[in-house]
Amino acid sequence: MKKLTKNRKAQLFIIEAFIAVSVMIIMVTALYEVQIATQPPIVPNYHEEVYTSLESLDAINVLDNYIYSVINSMTENITYYRNIIKEGIYGSLPDNGEFNLYYENITSGIEYTGSWINNHLSPPTEAMGIDYLIAEVNGELIPCTIHLKVWLKGV
């Protein structure tokens, strides 16, 4: 008789332990779901970093020298400054970031065809556009706008 009561107590203990573990798993899962649901969405702000990179490139006259090289068809300089601009912008974008860029003359509305960087890339509809105004190029009044589109691949 004692053996039978001990056996039932053991079975009851195992059932209680199973129920307690199950309840703990359910509660942890519920807390995890609530935590995921209440986190604010991640808002990309890489466009601010790209604009800061453009300002830095402008401060060291890379943007001016690039457009001056394009206007005067200086092929070596175009390649040199294009690579500096690419490195600067890619450095401020996430790893899956892409961009394309070109210069447009404000007074005539004509784009400088040699000024395109990454023109082979077509931006998606959710690409962010950034315009950057340059009033003078190396002391000459050549007002132009840099049209830059940035986006993330695979998003």
C-alpha positions in Angstrom: 0.0 0.0 0.0 2.8 2.4 0.9 4.5 1.6 -2.4 1.3 2.5 -4.3 1.0 5.9 -2.6 4.7 6.7 -3.2 4.2 5.8 -6.9 1.2 8.1 -7.1 3.1 10.9 -5.4 6.0 10.5 -7.9 3.6 10.6 -10.8 1.9 13.7 -9.4 5.3 15.4 -8.9 6.3 14.7 -12.5 2.9 16.1 -13.8 3.3 19.2 -11.7 6.9 19.8 -12.9 5.8 19.3 -16.5 2.9 21.8 -16.1 5.3 24.4 -14.3 7.9 24.1 -17.1 5.2 24.5 -19.8 3.7 27.6 -18.1 7.2 29.1 -17.9 7.9 28.5 -21.6 4.5 30.0 -22.5 5.2 33.1 -20.4 8.7 33.6 -21.8 7.4 33.3 -25.4 4.6 35.8 -24.7 7.1 38.3 -23.2 9.4 37.9 -26.2 6.5 38.5 -28.6 5.4 41.6 -26.7 9.0 42.9 -26.7 9.3 42.5 -30.5 5.9 44.0 -31.2 6.6 47.1 -29.1 10.1 48.0 -30.5 10.0 51.1 -32.6 10.8 50.6 -36.3 14.3 51.4 -37.5 14.3 54.6 -39.5 17.2 54.8 -41.9 19.2 58.0 -41.5 22.1 57.3 -43.8 21.1 60.2 -46.0 22.3 62.6 -43.3 25.7 60.9 -43.3 25.9 61.0 -47.1 25.1 64.8 -47.0 27.8 65.3 -44.4 30.2 63.4 -46.8 29.3 65.7 -49.6 29.9 68.7 -47.4 33.4 67.3 -46.5 34.2 66.6 -50.1 33.1 70.2 -50.9 35.3 71.6 -48.1 38.4 70.1 -49.6 37.4 71.2 -53.2 36.9 67.6 -54.6 33.5 68.4 -55.9 34.7 71.7 -57.5 37.7 70.0 -59.1 35.6 67.1 -60.4 33.1 69.4 -62.2 36.0 71.6 -63.5 37.7 68.4 -64.9 34.4 67.4 -66.5 33.8 70.8 -68.1 37.4 70.9 -69.4 37.5 67.2 -70.4 40.5 66.4 -68.2 40.2 62.6 -68.4 42.9 61.7 -65.7 41.5 64.2 -63.3 37.9 63.0 -63.9 38.9 59.4 -63.0 40.9 60.6 -60.0 38.1 62.7 -58.5 35.4 60.3 -59.4 37.2 57.6 -57.3 37.5 60.0 -54.4 33.8 60.8 -54.5 32.9 57.1 -54.8 35.0 56.2 -51.8 33.6 59.1 -49.7 29.9 58.3 -50.5 30.3 54.5 -50.2 32.1 55.1 -46.9 29.1 56.9 -45.5 26.6 54.3 -46.7 25.8 50.9 -45.2 27.4 47.9 -46.8 24.4 47.2 -49.0 24.1 50.9 -50.0 24.3 52.1 -53.6 24.1 55.5 -55.3 24.2 57.4 -58.5 25.2 61.0 -59.0 25.4 63.6 -61.8 25.9 67.4 -62.1 23.3 69.8 -63.7 24.0 73.3 -64.7 21.4 75.5 -62.9 21.2 78.3 -65.4 20.8 76.2 -68.5 19.2 73.1 -67.0 21.6 70.8 -68.9 23.3 67.9 -67.2 27.0 67.4 -67.6 27.1 64.0 -69.4 30.6 63.2 -68.2 29.7 63.9 -64.6 27.7 60.7 -64.0 28.9 58.3 -61.4 27.3 54.9 -61.3 24.9 55.7 -64.2 24.7 52.0 -65.0 22.7 51.5 -61.7 19.0 52.2 -61.8 17.6 53.4 -58.5 14.4 51.8 -57.1 11.3 53.9 -56.5 12.1 54.1 -52.7 15.5 55.7 -53.3 16.3 58.9 -51.4 17.2 62.0 -53.5 19.7 64.5 -52.2 20.5 67.7 -54.0 23.6 69.7 -53.3 24.1 73.2 -54.6 27.5 74.5 -55.8 27.5 78.2 -56.7 31.1 78.6 -57.9 33.7 76.3 -59.2 37.3 77.3 -58.4 36.4 80.9 -58.1 34.3 81.0 -61.4 30.5 81.5 -61.3 29.3 78.1 -62.5 26.2 77.3 -60.5 25.4 73.6 -60.5 23.4 71.1 -58.6 24.6 67.7 -57.7 21.7 65.2 -58.0 22.4 62.2 -55.9 20.1 59.2 -55.3 21.0 56.7 -52.5 19.3 53.4 -51.7 19.8 50.1 -50.0 20.1 46.8 -52.1 17.9 43.9 -50.9 15.6 46.0 -48.7 
